[in-house]
Amino acid sequence: MRATPLQRLLTTVVGWLFALLLFFPIAWTVLTSFKSERDATTPGLSFSPTLASYHEVFARADYITFALNSIFISLGGTVLALLFAIPAAYSMAFHPTERTRSTLLWMLSTKMLPPVGVLVPIYLLFRTAGLLDSRSGLVMIYALMNLPIIVWMLFTFYKEVPNEILEAGRMDGARTWGELWFLLLPLTMPGVASTGLLSLILCWNEAFWSLNLTSAGAAPLTAFIASFSSPEGLFFAKLSAASTMAVAPILVFGWFSQRQLVQGLTFGAVK
């Protein structure tokens, strides 16, 4: 049944209201970053714009170093997770066993564990291995953090591929790795790309592990934001400027890749 004009109007209004509700915190943070510290403590739109907070943020911290750390760690964590998740999801989707379902549920259940619950053993392992305040250490922990979600998403995408396609490949002499790299990956590339984009965003926004496992050398932009919280209190204008500078790259990236992300997440939804 086709929607009536009134239903379409209500759907559009609700969609816009929901979008504005989600966008409001970001817009308010950007607006506050152009205020002075005195104006930032009082809500309102009447103020004299200033770049003083941005100048002080650049003067106090090396933004470029933090940004490069975030790029390296996010890309590294995503690539490492995909290298493990792609063959794992392939095996579970096309060569399942009686424990495949329980294994998937167990992997997903690990995301319900609060990170602070494993902070002490992870910290001790990193200290023993010499991985504290290292980008390689954060790459590993970020990959492990996102691995359950990535495996689940890829498993869902792979299950949409008819098994007859792989059987035809086997009849032509394709082996296991040939099936995976030359048949399955090209067919599910939109889903793999959207999974990688989602992992990249999750890695970029991760704060708990970066604050507890780094100090200065490998600290990403999440630690850059936290550095503007001091015992003297919160300086809202400077904190907003630092937050805007930290989220701006991933917002721009997400804006330009939204079509690929939506296309991948809806892969196989319509047959």
Secondary structure, DSSP 8 states (H G I E B T S, - for coil): ----HHHHHHHHHHHHHHHHHHHHHHHHHHHHHTS-HHHHTS--S------HHHHHHHHHS-HHHHHHHHHHHHHHHHHHHHHHHHHHHHHHHHS--TTHHHHHHHHHHGGGS-GGGGHHHHHHHHHHHT-TT-HHHHHHHHHHHHHHHHHHHHHHHHHTS-HHHHHHHHHTT--HHHIIIIIIHHHTHHHHHHHHHHHHHHHHH--HHHHHH-SSTT--HHHHHHTTEETTEE-HHHHHHHHHHHHHHHHHHHHHTHHHHHHHHTTTS--
